């Protein structure tokens, strides 16, 4: 699945930038520094917006293309912020066959966002995943650590209301 770039403007703080610059300085000149710096940068910001990737590239003296390549290749990295409530919908085979796409469409319709986006208020984000290991409950979605199974699109408004 192709990663999306954030639909929200970057809102980094001077404190976050100071932490990132310290992380970069700690790893500057080390072979293979991009991966650990991106991991720590994501811990600081919660995701890897292009502005952060540019700071990493400049600070480590590597190309932005290299940094972007690493951040888009590995699934542990997110290019979009996560909301207070991250909704993850399983699109693995069992869930997909049993209607997960319709559930995702309903969430997108209600929240006005697509997968890998965050609502402008930062309350909800939507992620598609490949398997949550609950195939017997298909289709399945999670909201943070809460699991909902055997879903239909009609149940989505009630689930979202719990987090309003």
Residue pairs with C-beta under 8 A, 6 or more apart in sequence:
1 115
1 128
3 72
3 78
3 79
3 80
3 116
4 79
4 80
4 114
4 115
4 116
4 117
5 50
5 79
5 80
6 47
6 49
6 79
6 80
6 81
6 117
6 118
7 80
7 113
7 117
7 118
8 80
8 81
8 118
8 120
8 122
10 49
10 50
10 51
10 52
12 45
12 49
12 51
12 52
16 44
16 45
17 55
19 44
20 41
20 44
20 45
20 52
20 55
20 56
20 59
21 55
21 59
23 37
23 40
23 41
23 44
24 37
24 55
24 56
24 59
24 60
25 59
27 33
27 36
27 37
27 60
28 59
28 60
28 61
33 60
34 56
34 60
34 62
34 66
34 67
34 70
35 70
35 74
37 56
37 59
37 60
38 48
38 53
38 56
38 67
38 70
38 71
38 77
39 76
41 48
41 52
41 56
42 48
42 76
42 77
42 78
45 52
46 78
46 81
46 82
47 78
47 79
47 80
47 81
47 82
48 71
48 77
48 78
48 79
49 79
49 81
50 68
50 79
53 64
53 67
53 68
53 71
54 64
54 67
56 67
57 63
57 64
57 66
57 67
60 67
70 77
71 77
71 79
72 79
78 116
79 116
80 116
80 117
80 118
80 125
81 118
81 122
81 125
82 118
82 125
82 127
83 118
83 119
83 122
83 123
83 124
83 125
84 122
84 123
84 124
85 123
85 124
85 125
85 143
85 144
85 163
86 124
86 125
86 126
86 127
86 143
86 144
87 107
87 124
87 125
87 126
87 127
87 141
87 142
87 143
88 126
88 127
88 128
88 129
88 132
88 141
88 142
89 95
89 100
89 103
89 104
89 107
89 115
89 126
89 127
89 128
89 129
89 139
89 140
89 141
90 100
90 129
90 130
90 131
90 132
90 134
90 138
90 139
90 140
90 141
91 100
91 101
91 104
91 128
91 129
91 130
92 129
92 130
92 131
92 132
92 135
92 138
94 135
94 138
94 139
95 135
95 138
95 139
95 140
96 139
97 138
98 138
98 139
99 139
99 151
99 152
99 153
100 138
100 139
100 140
100 141
100 151
102 152
102 153
103 139
103 141
103 151
103 152
103 153
103 156
104 115
104 126
104 128
105 153
106 153
106 156
107 126
107 141
107 156
107 160
108 114
108 115
108 126
110 156
110 157
110 160
111 119
111 124
111 126
111 160
112 119
113 119
113 124
113 125
113 126
114 126
115 126
115 127
115 128
116 126
116 127
116 128
117 125
117 126
118 124
118 125
118 126
119 125
123 163
124 160
124 163
132 140
132 142
132 147
134 140
134 147
134 149
136 149
137 147
137 149
137 150
138 149
138 150
139 149
139 150
139 151
140 147
140 148
140 149
140 151
141 147
141 148
141 151
141 159
142 148
143 159
143 162
143 163
148 155
148 159
